[in-house]
Amino acid sequence: MPVRGAPADVPDIPRPERLVPGCAYAVADHWYACGPLPAEAQGWKLHVPMTMLTARAMTERLVPMVIAAGLHLKYVRSIDTLRKLNAGMFGYSQIGKDLVIYLPRPNPQFLSALTAALAPWRDQCPAVPFGRPFGNRLPLYYRYGAYRGESIRVGDREVPDDRTSVAVPDGIADELAAYVEPEPSDEEVTAFLGRYPSFRAIAQQGKCGIFHAMDLSSPTFREVALKAGYHRGQVQVDGTDGCDFLRREIAGYRLLADRGIDHLAPRLVDVLDRPRKVILVLEYVDGVSLLQRKLQGDLTVRLLERSWAILHQVHAAQVYLGDAKLANFLATDEDEVTLIDFEAAGTPGDRLPPIRTFLLDDEPEDPYAADRAHYLASVLYPYEAGRYSWHDRQVSLADLRRRPADDDITRWALDRLDAERATAPTRR
């Protein structure tokens, strides 16, 4: 099965009978499940994160091993599902839970074989939030939870199985701790984060986290936004990850400064760039994205005009955004608009990174025209059918032009889309 939005040579994930002939299995919306169901109602879950580049080889190695051990497992049915999981589209706590092994009680022989089997993918896969790592940078995490239902029994109490906090609830002995190899901490990263303590998560995705923080190095009280790129988070078909995304964004902020247009974006405060951790600290802007305004019904033509003018100022400085969209403009309560997010920004002649929210059937050749087309597509996209997913983000500008202009926002976007049509050569 081809993977939409990915090169044809990215293989999809094999069905269980192709990995273990004669294997009985169940099929759910997003999962294959095979192996005997545990008799226990709760126990240990081993989570194996994968990427689109490693999933086929990892399932080919692990599924027969788990079935041979007499254990139950489930794994994602497709690359599409894996990408959604790893991007955080099913919730931040679900990132990396691409293959799940149910282990009612520790099995030293199986754990030894499993860690050895995973060694080729050391340091190649994302972390699992709220899971405890087995260490040695293996793609293997664990937590204690329910096999059926939404609660677990701890002693004589029934408590919720909270997948968004601790991996081992109070009152449960960590029987797997003996098999864990502690990971060394990075003192430079610890010291950097100590200067900018965060007190609120603004957004958490597979590729990065954005936090509201304080700048303790400032002589006066100052709030900042801290953006951390995640190592091997949301790996793309070219092998780039969340750290690479953030490095590109840092380069984008510096490009704005070089071109004298950094006033259009939050001020760059500080940067940390380590092999496995990249952190960007920005001036904090108290606002919400124009996408949020649209979803809440609060988007106005005035805000669109301001963001459109900013887009033209960026282009006048010979910079393109690469993935222009409503989500990359913040509006304050006073309707001031600020540009954010420069992961795909560059100048003509740069190699375009594989970052696109929408895949346009009639993509303009000129990067500035492409910015405008993508921005207008983000305004016209029918979000009432839900936000975009990997399947439904394919957009035809010709189809958008046929939308009825039944409100001011749609009319504004269609007028500009019509004005763009004659001047934007396309590639098919």
C-alpha positions, 0 to 999 in steps of 0.5 A: 500500500503506498504511503500518502505524502511519502516516497514510494520506497517507504514500505508499509507495515506487514500484516501478522500472517506475513510475519508468522504464517498461520498466526491468528490475529484481530484487526482494530481501527488502527491496530493488529493484535495477536498472541494469547490475551493475558488472563490478568486484568493489569500488568506491565506494558512494554512500548516500542517506538518506531519511525516510518524508516524503521517500522517494517524491519522492527516489526519483522524482527519483533512480532515473531519473537513475541509470539514465540514467547507466548505473549500478547502484543498489538502494533500499528496497522500502517505508516499513516497511523504511526505518523499520527501517533508519533506526531501527537495527533492521538494525544501527547501521551500516545507518542511512540506507543507504536508496538505494545507488548503485554508482560504480566510479570517480568521474564528475564530471558525474554527481556534479555532477548528483546533488548538484544533484538532492539540494539540495531535501532539504538538512538534512532526512535522517539521517546515515549512520554510518561514511560520509563526507559530501559536505558542505553538509548534503546527504543524500549519503555515501560509502564504499569497499567490496565489490560482491560478497562480504565482502572487498576487495583492497588492493594484494596483500592481501585484507582484510575489508570492515568496514562498521562502521568507516572509510569509506575503508580504509588503502591506498585513495586517497580519489578522492571527497575532491575533491568534498566540501565540508567542514562547519564544526564547532560549538565549543560542542558540541565544548567540551561533549563535551570535559567529558564524554568517552565511553569506551563506547557503551551503545546506538546507535539511529537517533534517539539514542546513549547513552554511558558517559562521565566528568564532568571538571568534577566534583572527584571521579571521577564516571561519567555517561550521555550521551545525544545526540539525532541531527538528522533521526534516525528522523523521525516522521510529524509531522516530529519527529526524534531531537533533538525526542525528547530535548528532550521527555525533558529536559522529562520529567526537569524535570517529575519534579523539579517534581512532587517525584519525580525520585528515581525516575529518574537525576539530571539533570546537564547539558543542551546544546540546539542547533538540530542537536544536543541532549545530555542528561547523567545520573547513571550507573546500573549496571544492565540494563533489565527487558526484557533481564532478561525476554529473558535469563530473569532477570525476577522478580515482585519486579522487576515489583512494584517497577516497578509501584509506581514507575508508580503513584508517577508517576501519583500525581504527575499525570504519565504516561509515554506509552510505559510498557514494560519497557525503560524500567526499569533494575534493578541487581545489588541489584534496585533499580529506576530509571525512565528514558526520558521521550520521551513523558511529560506531564501530562493535557491535553498532546498525546500524541506519536506514540511508541508501542512497541505499538499497542493495538487497545483503547487506554484513553482515560485516559493513566494506564490507557494507561500500565498497559496498555502496561506489561502488554502489554510484559510479556506480549508473546511476545518468543520470536518475536523483539523487536517490529518495525513489523509485529508490534507491533499488540497486542490486550489481549483476545488477551493475556488469553487467554494461559495463565498458565503461569508467575509472570510471566505470571500476575502480568501477567494478574491486573493486566490483568484488574483494569484491564479494568473501569475503563479506557474504550476508544476504537476 
